[in-house]
Amino acid sequence: MPRAVRVARSLWTIGFVLNGAAVFIAFITYDQLTERLTTTLGRLAPGYVEADLRGLVDVFYWMSIATIGLVIAAEALLLGFMLGRRGGARWVMLPVLAFHAVSAFVASAVLALDDWPGLIELLLLVGLALAAIGWFICIVPSANRWFRMKDESQRASLD
């Protein structure tokens, strides 16, 4: 495996850990976060019943956490395919990265309202940046040669 692919694998793994940490922090601060979101939405829409707002907040909260978890699982699965020398997974990863970007920005807007806003937002956005950098590294020439090689005994790169 060329150095570029090893670096990309490491970046993705660190990104998984950072996104997982953001989800974990959001999960353990559930009560504070949902209370803050309910209060914020109550000020923005004063005519609604608090129980309705609480239900809406729960939907936004759990969907944000679920989409980040789904992104982590999809990227991990595709990374496994890529490490199995299936280069086509790189191109499937591109729409997953686009979905990752949307879900990270939405989740940072929803989950970054409690006492930990800077940390959750930073973890989500750095995880996204590492995934994007990892994808770009997987299309450099040495990685591209490795994905296209048929014989395991051939030299993957000139690193």
Chimera marker file (.cmm) of the C-alpha trace (Angstrom):
<marker_set name="trace">
<marker id="1" x="0.000" y="0.000" z="0.000" r="1" g="1" b="0" radius="0.5"/>
<marker id="2" x="1.506" y="3.348" z="-0.977" r="1" g="1" b="0" radius="0.5"/>
<marker id="3" x="2.104" y="6.066" z="1.549" r="1" g="1" b="0" radius="0.5"/>
<marker id="4" x="-0.700" y="8.213" z="0.093" r="1" g="1" b="0" radius="0.5"/>
<marker id="5" x="-3.304" y="5.534" z="0.797" r="1" g="1" b="0" radius="0.5"/>
<marker id="6" x="-1.945" y="4.967" z="4.310" r="1" g="1" b="0" radius="0.5"/>
<marker id="7" x="-2.149" y="8.701" z="5.016" r="1" g="1" b="0" radius="0.5"/>
<marker id="8" x="-5.700" y="8.860" z="3.620" r="1" g="1" b="0" radius="0.5"/>
<marker id="9" x="-6.687" y="5.888" z="5.804" r="1" g="1" b="0" radius="0.5"/>
<marker id="10" x="-5.247" y="7.630" z="8.860" r="1" g="1" b="0" radius="0.5"/>
<marker id="11" x="-7.028" y="10.891" z="8.069" r="1" g="1" b="0" radius="0.5"/>
<marker id="12" x="-10.355" y="9.117" z="7.639" r="1" g="1" b="0" radius="0.5"/>
<marker id="13" x="-9.861" y="7.192" z="10.872" r="1" g="1" b="0" radius="0.5"/>
<marker id="14" x="-9.106" y="10.387" z="12.792" r="1" g="1" b="0" radius="0.5"/>
<marker id="15" x="-12.156" y="11.987" z="11.167" r="1" g="1" b="0" radius="0.5"/>
<marker id="16" x="-14.336" y="9.062" z="12.309" r="1" g="1" b="0" radius="0.5"/>
<marker id="17" x="-13.077" y="9.491" z="15.860" r="1" g="1" b="0" radius="0.5"/>
<marker id="18" x="-13.679" y="13.255" z="15.816" r="1" g="1" b="0" radius="0.5"/>
<marker id="19" x="-17.194" y="12.910" z="14.435" r="1" g="1" b="0" radius="0.5"/>
<marker id="20" x="-17.911" y="10.166" z="16.945" r="1" g="1" b="0" radius="0.5"/>
<marker id="21" x="-16.648" y="12.401" z="19.758" r="1" g="1" b="0" radius="0.5"/>
<marker id="22" x="-18.961" y="15.208" z="18.602" r="1" g="1" b="0" radius="0.5"/>
<marker id="23" x="-21.917" y="12.814" z="18.614" r="1" g="1" b="0" radius="0.5"/>
<marker id="24" x="-20.922" y="11.510" z="22.049" r="1" g="1" b="0" radius="0.5"/>
<marker id="25" x="-20.678" y="15.026" z="23.511" r="1" g="1" b="0" radius="0.5"/>
<marker id="26" x="-24.030" y="15.956" z="21.982" r="1" g="1" b="0" radius="0.5"/>
<marker id="27" x="-25.514" y="12.740" z="23.369" r="1" g="1" b="0" radius="0.5"/>
<marker id="28" x="-24.318" y="13.275" z="26.945" r="1" g="1" b="0" radius="0.5"/>
<marker id="29" x="-25.531" y="16.887" z="26.905" r="1" g="1" b="0" radius="0.5"/>
<marker id="30" x="-28.994" y="15.902" z="25.603" r="1" g="1" b="0" radius="0.5"/>
<marker id="31" x="-30.990" y="17.574" z="28.409" r="1" g="1" b="0" radius="0.5"/>
<marker id="32" x="-29.110" y="20.870" z="28.228" r="1" g="1" b="0" radius="0.5"/>
<marker id="33" x="-29.195" y="20.914" z="24.457" r="1" g="1" b="0" radius="0.5"/>
<marker id="34" x="-32.887" y="20.139" z="24.038" r="1" g="1" b="0" radius="0.5"/>
<marker id="35" x="-33.816" y="22.678" z="26.726" r="1" g="1" b="0" radius="0.5"/>
<marker id="36" x="-31.774" y="25.344" z="24.963" r="1" g="1" b="0" radius="0.5"/>
<marker id="37" x="-33.245" y="24.471" z="21.555" r="1" g="1" b="0" radius="0.5"/>
<marker id="38" x="-36.791" y="24.494" z="22.949" r="1" g="1" b="0" radius="0.5"/>
<marker id="39" x="-36.201" y="27.910" z="24.509" r="1" g="1" b="0" radius="0.5"/>
<marker id="40" x="-34.705" y="29.265" z="21.299" r="1" g="1" b="0" radius="0.5"/>
<marker id="41" x="-37.548" y="27.950" z="19.155" r="1" g="1" b="0" radius="0.5"/>
<marker id="42" x="-40.072" y="29.239" z="21.720" r="1" g="1" b="0" radius="0.5"/>
<marker id="43" x="-38.685" y="32.755" z="21.299" r="1" g="1" b="0" radius="0.5"/>
<marker id="44" x="-38.738" y="32.457" z="17.499" r="1" g="1" b="0" radius="0.5"/>
<marker id="45" x="-42.295" y="31.065" z="17.368" r="1" g="1" b="0" radius="0.5"/>
<marker id="46" x="-44.104" y="32.281" z="20.498" r="1" g="1" b="0" radius="0.5"/>
<marker id="47" x="-47.552" y="30.917" z="19.545" r="1" g="1" b="0" radius="0.5"/>
<marker id="48" x="-46.637" y="27.219" z="19.748" r="1" g="1" b="0" radius="0.5"/>
<marker id="49" x="-47.199" y="24.859" z="22.669" r="1" g="1" b="0" radius="0.5"/>
<marker id="50" x="-44.022" y="23.791" z="24.458" r="1" g="1" b="0" radius="0.5"/>
<marker id="51" x="-44.817" y="20.092" z="23.998" r="1" g="1" b="0" radius="0.5"/>
<marker id="52" x="-44.971" y="20.581" z="20.216" r="1" g="1" b="0" radius="0.5"/>
<marker id="53" x="-41.691" y="22.458" z="20.267" r="1" g="1" b="0" radius="0.5"/>
<marker id="54" x="-40.114" y="19.740" z="22.385" r="1" g="1" b="0" radius="0.5"/>
<marker id="55" x="-41.193" y="17.112" z="19.830" r="1" g="1" b="0" radius="0.5"/>
<marker id="56" x="-39.749" y="19.174" z="16.985" r="1" g="1" b="0" radius="0.5"/>
<marker id="57" x="-36.495" y="19.637" z="18.891" r="1" g="1" b="0" radius="0.5"/>
<marker id="58" x="-36.279" y="15.889" z="19.512" r="1" g="1" b="0" radius="0.5"/>
<marker id="59" x="-36.735" y="15.221" z="15.787" r="1" g="1" b="0" radius="0.5"/>
<marker id="60" x="-33.974" y="17.692" z="14.855" r="1" g="1" b="0" radius="0.5"/>
<marker id="61" x="-31.670" y="16.395" z="17.594" r="1" g="1" b="0" radius="0.5"/>
<marker id="62" x="-32.016" y="12.688" z="16.793" r="1" g="1" b="0" radius="0.5"/>
<marker id="63" x="-31.911" y="13.223" z="13.032" r="1" g="1" b="0" radius="0.5"/>
<marker id="64" x="-28.680" y="15.206" z="13.389" r="1" g="1" b="0" radius="0.5"/>
<marker id="65" x="-27.086" y="12.474" z="15.447" r="1" g="1" b="0" radius="0.5"/>
<marker id="66" x="-28.416" y="9.744" z="13.133" r="1" g="1" b="0" radius="0.5"/>
<marker id="67" x="-27.104" y="11.422" z="9.978" r="1" g="1" b="0" radius="0.5"/>
<marker id="68" x="-23.627" y="11.851" z="11.442" r="1" g="1" b="0" radius="0.5"/>
<marker id="69" x="-23.690" y="8.185" z="12.506" r="1" g="1" b="0" radius="0.5"/>
<marker id="70" x="-24.865" y="7.180" z="9.041" r="1" g="1" b="0" radius="0.5"/>
<marker id="71" x="-22.076" y="9.192" z="7.429" r="1" g="1" b="0" radius="0.5"/>
<marker id="72" x="-19.463" y="7.578" z="9.680" r="1" g="1" b="0" radius="0.5"/>
<marker id="73" x="-20.782" y="4.101" z="8.854" r="1" g="1" b="0" radius="0.5"/>
<marker id="74" x="-20.976" y="4.761" z="5.090" r="1" g="1" b="0" radius="0.5"/>
<marker id="75" x="-17.493" y="6.248" z="4.939" r="1" g="1" b="0" radius="0.5"/>
<marker id="76" x="-16.054" y="3.403" z="7.010" r="1" g="1" b="0" radius="0.5"/>
<marker id="77" x="-17.677" y="0.849" z="4.722" r="1" g="1" b="0" radius="0.5"/>
<marker id="78" x="-16.392" y="2.583" z="1.598" r="1" g="1" b="0" radius="0.5"/>
<marker id="79" x="-12.936" y="2.947" z="3.146" r="1" g="1" b="0" radius="0.5"/>
<marker id="80" x="-12.923" y="-0.809" z="3.694" r="1" g="1" b="0" radius="0.5"/>
<marker id="81" x="-13.757" y="-1.341" z="0.034" r="1" g="1" b="0" radius="0.5"/>
<marker id="82" x="-11.028" y="1.093" z="-0.994" r="1" g="1" b="0" radius="0.5"/>
<marker id="83" x="-8.447" y="-0.650" z="1.153" r="1" g="1" b="0" radius="0.5"/>
<marker id="84" x="-9.467" y="-3.847" z="-0.621" r="1" g="1" b="0" radius="0.5"/>
<marker id="85" x="-8.195" y="-2.157" z="-3.803" r="1" g="1" b="0" radius="0.5"/>
<marker id="86" x="-11.588" y="-1.350" z="-5.217" r="1" g="1" b="0" radius="0.5"/>
<marker id="87" x="-10.851" y="2.055" z="-6.695" r="1" g="1" b="0" radius="0.5"/>
<marker id="88" x="-14.447" y="2.608" z="-7.769" r="1" g="1" b="0" radius="0.5"/>
<marker id="89" x="-15.315" y="3.169" z="-4.115" r="1" g="1" b="0" radius="0.5"/>
<marker id="90" x="-13.445" y="6.481" z="-4.345" r="1" g="1" b="0" radius="0.5"/>
<marker id="91" x="-16.069" y="7.776" z="-6.743" r="1" g="1" b="0" radius="0.5"/>
<marker id="92" x="-18.942" y="6.463" z="-4.643" r="1" g="1" b="0" radius="0.5"/>
<marker id="93" x="-17.327" y="8.292" z="-1.729" r="1" g="1" b="0" radius="0.5"/>
<marker id="94" x="-17.776" y="11.634" z="-3.506" r="1" g="1" b="0" radius="0.5"/>
<marker id="95" x="-21.586" y="11.872" z="-3.045" r="1" g="1" b="0" radius="0.5"/>
<marker id="96" x="-21.135" y="10.522" z="0.481" r="1" g="1" b="0" radius="0.5"/>
<marker id="97" x="-18.745" y="13.410" z="1.147" r="1" g="1" b="0" radius="0.5"/>
<marker id="98" x="-21.338" y="15.850" z="-0.204" r="1" g="1" b="0" radius="0.5"/>
<marker id="99" x="-23.922" y="14.334" z="2.164" r="1" g="1" b="0" radius="0.5"/>
<marker id="100" x="-21.315" y="14.537" z="4.938" r="1" g="1" b="0" radius="0.5"/>
<marker id="101" x="-20.871" y="18.250" z="4.272" r="1" g="1" b="0" radius="0.5"/>
<marker id="102" x="-24.605" y="18.940" z="4.417" r="1" g="1" b="0" radius="0.5"/>
<marker id="103" x="-25.117" y="16.834" z="7.529" r="1" g="1" b="0" radius="0.5"/>
<marker id="104" x="-22.101" y="18.369" z="9.303" r="1" g="1" b="0" radius="0.5"/>
<marker id="105" x="-23.330" y="21.910" z="8.678" r="1" g="1" b="0" radius="0.5"/>
<marker id="106" x="-26.903" y="21.095" z="9.718" r="1" g="1" b="0" radius="0.5"/>
<marker id="107" x="-25.725" y="19.163" z="12.784" r="1" g="1" b="0" radius="0.5"/>
<marker id="108" x="-23.370" y="21.964" z="13.797" r="1" g="1" b="0" radius="0.5"/>
<marker id="109" x="-26.311" y="24.389" z="13.603" r="1" g="1" b="0" radius="0.5"/>
<marker id="110" x="-28.545" y="22.117" z="15.677" r="1" g="1" b="0" radius="0.5"/>
<marker id="111" x="-26.086" y="20.525" z="18.104" r="1" g="1" b="0" radius="0.5"/>
<marker id="112" x="-23.825" y="23.493" z="18.771" r="1" g="1" b="0" radius="0.5"/>
<marker id="113" x="-26.205" y="25.448" z="21.005" r="1" g="1" b="0" radius="0.5"/>
<marker id="114" x="-25.398" y="24.040" z="24.438" r="1" g="1" b="0" radius="0.5"/>
<marker id="115" x="-22.418" y="24.679" z="26.712" r="1" g="1" b="0" radius="0.5"/>
<marker id="116" x="-20.078" y="22.942" z="24.249" r="1" g="1" b="0" radius="0.5"/>
<marker id="117" x="-20.888" y="24.783" z="20.988" r="1" g="1" b="0" radius="0.5"/>
<marker id="118" x="-17.372" y="25.510" z="19.834" r="1" g="1" b="0" radius="0.5"/>
<marker id="119" x="-16.098" y="22.012" z="20.518" r="1" g="1" b="0" radius="0.5"/>
<marker id="120" x="-18.958" y="20.154" z="18.817" r="1" g="1" b="0" radius="0.5"/>
<marker id="121" x="-18.834" y="22.412" z="15.787" r="1" g="1" b="0" radius="0.5"/>
<marker id="122" x="-15.047" y="22.161" z="15.586" r="1" g="1" b="0" radius="0.5"/>
<marker id="123" x="-15.096" y="18.363" z="15.828" r="1" g="1" b="0" radius="0.5"/>
<marker id="124" x="-17.733" y="18.063" z="13.108" r="1" g="1" b="0" radius="0.5"/>
<marker id="125" x="-16.044" y="20.455" z="10.705" r="1" g="1" b="0" radius="0.5"/>
<marker id="126" x="-12.535" y="19.087" z="11.237" r="1" g="1" b="0" radius="0.5"/>
<marker id="127" x="-13.901" y="15.572" z="10.685" r="1" g="1" b="0" radius="0.5"/>
<marker id="128" x="-15.403" y="16.770" z="7.403" r="1" g="1" b="0" radius="0.5"/>
<marker id="129" x="-12.149" y="18.452" z="6.374" r="1" g="1" b="0" radius="0.5"/>
<marker id="130" x="-10.118" y="15.307" z="7.122" r="1" g="1" b="0" radius="0.5"/>
<marker id="131" x="-12.516" y="13.165" z="5.079" r="1" g="1" b="0" radius="0.5"/>
<marker id="132" x="-12.273" y="15.563" z="2.133" r="1" g="1" b="0" radius="0.5"/>
<marker id="133" x="-8.471" y="15.679" z="2.324" r="1" g="1" b="0" radius="0.5"/>
<marker id="134" x="-8.392" y="11.876" z="2.553" r="1" g="1" b="0" radius="0.5"/>
<marker id="135" x="-10.489" y="11.647" z="-0.609" r="1" g="1" b="0" radius="0.5"/>
<marker id="136" x="-8.208" y="14.040" z="-2.496" r="1" g="1" b="0" radius="0.5"/>
<marker id="137" x="-5.154" y="12.068" z="-1.403" r="1" g="1" b="0" radius="0.5"/>
<marker id="138" x="-6.727" y="8.889" z="-2.833" r="1" g="1" b="0" radius="0.5"/>
<marker id="139" x="-6.716" y="10.347" z="-6.333" r="1" g="1" b="0" radius="0.5"/>
<marker id="140" x="-3.017" y="11.280" z="-6.414" r="1" g="1" b="0" radius="0.5"/>
<marker id="141" x="-0.950" y="9.322" z="-8.969" r="1" g="1" b="0" radius="0.5"/>
<marker id="142" x="0.676" y="6.861" z="-6.547" r="1" g="1" b="0" radius="0.5"/>
<marker id="143" x="-2.699" y="5.923" z="-5.035" r="1" g="1" b="0" radius="0.5"/>
<marker id="144" x="-4.280" y="5.777" z="-8.473" r="1" g="1" b="0" radius="0.5"/>
<marker id="145" x="-1.592" y="3.327" z="-9.664" r="1" g="1" b="0" radius="0.5"/>
<marker id="146" x="-2.156" y="1.163" z="-6.605" r="1" g="1" b="0" radius="0.5"/>
<marker id="147" x="-5.906" y="0.985" z="-7.219" r="1" g="1" b="0" radius="0.5"/>
<marker id="148" x="-5.336" y="0.069" z="-10.871" r="1" g="1" b="0" radius="0.5"/>
<marker id="149" x="-2.597" y="-2.559" z="-10.346" r="1" g="1" b="0" radius="0.5"/>
<marker id="150" x="-3.572" y="-6.139" z="-11.071" r="1" g="1" b="0" radius="0.5"/>
<marker id="151" x="-0.548" y="-7.957" z="-9.674" r="1" g="1" b="0" radius="0.5"/>
<marker id="152" x="0.087" y="-7.736" z="-5.930" r="1" g="1" b="0" radius="0.5"/>
<marker id="153" x="3.805" y="-8.203" z="-6.432" r="1" g="1" b="0" radius="0.5"/>
<marker id="154" x="4.192" y="-5.049" z="-8.535" r="1" g="1" b="0" radius="0.5"/>
<marker id="155" x="5.528" y="-2.013" z="-6.807" r="1" g="1" b="0" radius="0.5"/>
<marker id="156" x="2.615" y="0.269" z="-5.877" r="1" g="1" b="0" radius="0.5"/>
<marker id="157" x="4.489" y="3.527" z="-5.984" r="1" g="1" b="0" radius="0.5"/>
<marker id="158" x="7.855" y="5.105" z="-6.252" r="1" g="1" b="0" radius="0.5"/>
<marker id="159" x="7.647" y="6.442" z="-2.674" r="1" g="1" b="0" radius="0.5"/>
<link id1="1" id2="2" r="1" g="1" b="0" radius="0.2"/>
<link id1="2" id2="3" r="1" g="1" b="0" radius="0.2"/>
<link id1="3" id2="4" r="1" g="1" b="0" radius="0.2"/>
<link id1="4" id2="5" r="1" g="1" b="0" radius="0.2"/>
<link id1="5" id2="6" r="1" g="1" b="0" radius="0.2"/>
<link id1="6" id2="7" r="1" g="1" b="0" radius="0.2"/>
<link id1="7" id2="8" r="1" g="1" b="0" radius="0.2"/>
<link id1="8" id2="9" r="1" g="1" b="0" radius="0.2"/>
<link id1="9" id2="10" r="1" g="1" b="0" radius="0.2"/>
<link id1="10" id2="11" r="1" g="1" b="0" radius="0.2"/>
<link id1="11" id2="12" r="1" g="1" b="0" radius="0.2"/>
<link id1="12" id2="13" r="1" g="1" b="0" radius="0.2"/>
<link id1="13" id2="14" r="1" g="1" b="0" radius="0.2"/>
<link id1="14" id2="15" r="1" g="1" b="0" radius="0.2"/>
<link id1="15" id2="16" r="1" g="1" b="0" radius="0.2"/>
<link id1="16" id2="17" r="1" g="1" b="0" radius="0.2"/>
<link id1="17" id2="18" r="1" g="1" b="0" radius="0.2"/>
<link id1="18" id2="19" r="1" g="1" b="0" radius="0.2"/>
<link id1="19" id2="20" r="1" g="1" b="0" radius="0.2"/>
<link id1="20" id2="21" r="1" g="1" b="0" radius="0.2"/>
<link id1="21" id2="22" r="1" g="1" b="0" radius="0.2"/>
<link id1="22" id2="23" r="1" g="1" b="0" radius="0.2"/>
<link id1="23" id2="24" r="1" g="1" b="0" radius="0.2"/>
<link id1="24" id2="25" r="1" g="1" b="0" radius="0.2"/>
<link id1="25" id2="26" r="1" g="1" b="0" radius="0.2"/>
<link id1="26" id2="27" r="1" g="1" b="0" radius="0.2"/>
<link id1="27" id2="28" r="1" g="1" b="0" radius="0.2"/>
<link id1="28" id2="29" r="1" g="1" b="0" radius="0.2"/>
<link id1="29" id2="30" r="1" g="1" b="0" radius="0.2"/>
<link id1="30" id2="31" r="1" g="1" b="0" radius="0.2"/>
<link id1="31" id2="32" r="1" g="1" b="0" radius="0.2"/>
<link id1="32" id2="33" r="1" g="1" b="0" radius="0.2"/>
<link id1="33" id2="34" r="1" g="1" b="0" radius="0.2"/>
<link id1="34" id2="35" r="1" g="1" b="0" radius="0.2"/>
<link id1="35" id2="36" r="1" g="1" b="0" radius="0.2"/>
<link id1="36" id2="37" r="1" g="1" b="0" radius="0.2"/>
<link id1="37" id2="38" r="1" g="1" b="0" radius="0.2"/>
<link id1="38" id2="39" r="1" g="1" b="0" radius="0.2"/>
<link id1="39" id2="40" r="1" g="1" b="0" radius="0.2"/>
<link id1="40" id2="41" r="1" g="1" b="0" radius="0.2"/>
<link id1="41" id2="42" r="1" g="1" b="0" radius="0.2"/>
<link id1="42" id2="43" r="1" g="1" b="0" radius="0.2"/>
<link id1="43" id2="44" r="1" g="1" b="0" radius="0.2"/>
<link id1="44" id2="45" r="1" g="1" b="0" radius="0.2"/>
<link id1="45" id2="46" r="1" g="1" b="0" radius="0.2"/>
<link id1="46" id2="47" r="1" g="1" b="0" radius="0.2"/>
<link id1="47" id2="48" r="1" g="1" b="0" radius="0.2"/>
<link id1="48" id2="49" r="1" g="1" b="0" radius="0.2"/>
<link id1="49" id2="50" r="1" g="1" b="0" radius="0.2"/>
<link id1="50" id2="51" r="1" g="1" b="0" radius="0.2"/>
<link id1="51" id2="52" r="1" g="1" b="0" radius="0.2"/>
<link id1="52" id2="53" r="1" g="1" b="0" radius="0.2"/>
<link id1="53" id2="54" r="1" g="1" b="0" radius="0.2"/>
<link id1="54" id2="55" r="1" g="1" b="0" radius="0.2"/>
<link id1="55" id2="56" r="1" g="1" b="0" radius="0.2"/>
<link id1="56" id2="57" r="1" g="1" b="0" radius="0.2"/>
<link id1="57" id2="58" r="1" g="1" b="0" radius="0.2"/>
<link id1="58" id2="59" r="1" g="1" b="0" radius="0.2"/>
<link id1="59" id2="60" r="1" g="1" b="0" radius="0.2"/>
<link id1="60" id2="61" r="1" g="1" b="0" radius="0.2"/>
<link id1="61" id2="62" r="1" g="1" b="0" radius="0.2"/>
<link id1="62" id2="63" r="1" g="1" b="0" radius="0.2"/>
<link id1="63" id2="64" r="1" g="1" b="0" radius="0.2"/>
<link id1="64" id2="65" r="1" g="1" b="0" radius="0.2"/>
<link id1="65" id2="66" r="1" g="1" b="0" radius="0.2"/>
<link id1="66" id2="67" r="1" g="1" b="0" radius="0.2"/>
<link id1="67" id2="68" r="1" g="1" b="0" radius="0.2"/>
<link id1="68" id2="69" r="1" g="1" b="0" radius="0.2"/>
<link id1="69" id2="70" r="1" g="1" b="0" radius="0.2"/>
<link id1="70" id2="71" r="1" g="1" b="0" radius="0.2"/>
<link id1="71" id2="72" r="1" g="1" b="0" radius="0.2"/>
<link id1="72" id2="73" r="1" g="1" b="0" radius="0.2"/>
<link id1="73" id2="74" r="1" g="1" b="0" radius="0.2"/>
<link id1="74" id2="75" r="1" g="1" b="0" radius="0.2"/>
<link id1="75" id2="76" r="1" g="1" b="0" radius="0.2"/>
<link id1="76" id2="77" r="1" g="1" b="0" radius="0.2"/>
<link id1="77" id2="78" r="1" g="1" b="0" radius="0.2"/>
<link id1="78" id2="79" r="1" g="1" b="0" radius="0.2"/>
<link id1="79" id2="80" r="1" g="1" b="0" radius="0.2"/>
<link id1="80" id2="81" r="1" g="1" b="0" radius="0.2"/>
<link id1="81" id2="82" r="1" g="1" b="0" radius="0.2"/>
<link id1="82" id2="83" r="1" g="1" b="0" radius="0.2"/>
<link id1="83" id2="84" r="1" g="1" b="0" radius="0.2"/>
<link id1="84" id2="85" r="1" g="1" b="0" radius="0.2"/>
<link id1="85" id2="86" r="1" g="1" b="0" radius="0.2"/>
<link id1="86" id2="87" r="1" g="1" b="0" radius="0.2"/>
<link id1="87" id2="88" r="1" g="1" b="0" radius="0.2"/>
<link id1="88" id2="89" r="1" g="1" b="0" radius="0.2"/>
<link id1="89" id2="90" r="1" g="1" b="0" radius="0.2"/>
<link id1="90" id2="91" r="1" g="1" b="0" radius="0.2"/>
<link id1="91" id2="92" r="1" g="1" b="0" radius="0.2"/>
<link id1="92" id2="93" r="1" g="1" b="0" radius="0.2"/>
<link id1="93" id2="94" r="1" g="1" b="0" radius="0.2"/>
<link id1="94" id2="95" r="1" g="1" b="0" radius="0.2"/>
<link id1="95" id2="96" r="1" g="1" b="0" radius="0.2"/>
<link id1="96" id2="97" r="1" g="1" b="0" radius="0.2"/>
<link id1="97" id2="98" r="1" g="1" b="0" radius="0.2"/>
<link id1="98" id2="99" r="1" g="1" b="0" radius="0.2"/>
<link id1="99" id2="100" r="1" g="1" b="0" radius="0.2"/>
<link id1="100" id2="101" r="1" g="1" b="0" radius="0.2"/>
<link id1="101" id2="102" r="1" g="1" b="0" radius="0.2"/>
<link id1="102" id2="103" r="1" g="1" b="0" radius="0.2"/>
<link id1="103" id2="104" r="1" g="1" b="0" radius="0.2"/>
<link id1="104" id2="105" r="1" g="1" b="0" radius="0.2"/>
<link id1="105" id2="106" r="1" g="1" b="0" radius="0.2"/>
<link id1="106" id2="107" r="1" g="1" b="0" radius="0.2"/>
<link id1="107" id2="108" r="1" g="1" b="0" radius="0.2"/>
<link id1="108" id2="109" r="1" g="1" b="0" radius="0.2"/>
<link id1="109" id2="110" r="1" g="1" b="0" radius="0.2"/>
<link id1="110" id2="111" r="1" g="1" b="0" radius="0.2"/>
<link id1="111" id2="112" r="1" g="1" b="0" radius="0.2"/>
<link id1="112" id2="113" r="1" g="1" b="0" radius="0.2"/>
<link id1="113" id2="114" r="1" g="1" b="0" radius="0.2"/>
<link id1="114" id2="115" r="1" g="1" b="0" radius="0.2"/>
<link id1="115" id2="116" r="1" g="1" b="0" radius="0.2"/>
<link id1="116" id2="117" r="1" g="1" b="0" radius="0.2"/>
<link id1="117" id2="118" r="1" g="1" b="0" radius="0.2"/>
<link id1="118" id2="119" r="1" g="1" b="0" radius="0.2"/>
<link id1="119" id2="120" r="1" g="1" b="0" radius="0.2"/>
<link id1="120" id2="121" r="1" g="1" b="0" radius="0.2"/>
<link id1="121" id2="122" r="1" g="1" b="0" radius="0.2"/>
<link id1="122" id2="123" r="1" g="1" b="0" radius="0.2"/>
<link id1="123" id2="124" r="1" g="1" b="0" radius="0.2"/>
<link id1="124" id2="125" r="1" g="1" b="0" radius="0.2"/>
<link id1="125" id2="126" r="1" g="1" b="0" radius="0.2"/>
<link id1="126" id2="127" r="1" g="1" b="0" radius="0.2"/>
<link id1="127" id2="128" r="1" g="1" b="0" radius="0.2"/>
<link id1="128" id2="129" r="1" g="1" b="0" radius="0.2"/>
<link id1="129" id2="130" r="1" g="1" b="0" radius="0.2"/>
<link id1="130" id2="131" r="1" g="1" b="0" radius="0.2"/>
<link id1="131" id2="132" r="1" g="1" b="0" radius="0.2"/>
<link id1="132" id2="133" r="1" g="1" b="0" radius="0.2"/>
<link id1="133" id2="134" r="1" g="1" b="0" radius="0.2"/>
<link id1="134" id2="135" r="1" g="1" b="0" radius="0.2"/>
<link id1="135" id2="136" r="1" g="1" b="0" radius="0.2"/>
<link id1="136" id2="137" r="1" g="1" b="0" radius="0.2"/>
<link id1="137" id2="138" r="1" g="1" b="0" radius="0.2"/>
<link id1="138" id2="139" r="1" g="1" b="0" radius="0.2"/>
<link id1="139" id2="140" r="1" g="1" b="0" radius="0.2"/>
<link id1="140" id2="141" r="1" g="1" b="0" radius="0.2"/>
<link id1="141" id2="142" r="1" g="1" b="0" radius="0.2"/>
<link id1="142" id2="143" r="1" g="1" b="0" radius="0.2"/>
<link id1="143" id2="144" r="1" g="1" b="0" radius="0.2"/>
<link id1="144" id2="145" r="1" g="1" b="0" radius="0.2"/>
<link id1="145" id2="146" r="1" g="1" b="0" radius="0.2"/>
<link id1="146" id2="147" r="1" g="1" b="0" radius="0.2"/>
<link id1="147" id2="148" r="1" g="1" b="0" radius="0.2"/>
<link id1="148" id2="149" r="1" g="1" b="0" radius="0.2"/>
<link id1="149" id2="150" r="1" g="1" b="0" radius="0.2"/>
<link id1="150" id2="151" r="1" g="1" b="0" radius="0.2"/>
<link id1="151" id2="152" r="1" g="1" b="0" radius="0.2"/>
<link id1="152" id2="153" r="1" g="1" b="0" radius="0.2"/>
<link id1="153" id2="154" r="1" g="1" b="0" radius="0.2"/>
<link id1="154" id2="155" r="1" g="1" b="0" radius="0.2"/>
<link id1="155" id2="156" r="1" g="1" b="0" radius="0.2"/>
<link id1="156" id2="157" r="1" g="1" b="0" radius="0.2"/>
<link id1="157" id2="158" r="1" g="1" b="0" radius="0.2"/>
<link id1="158" id2="159" r="1" g="1" b="0" radius="0.2"/>
</marker_set>
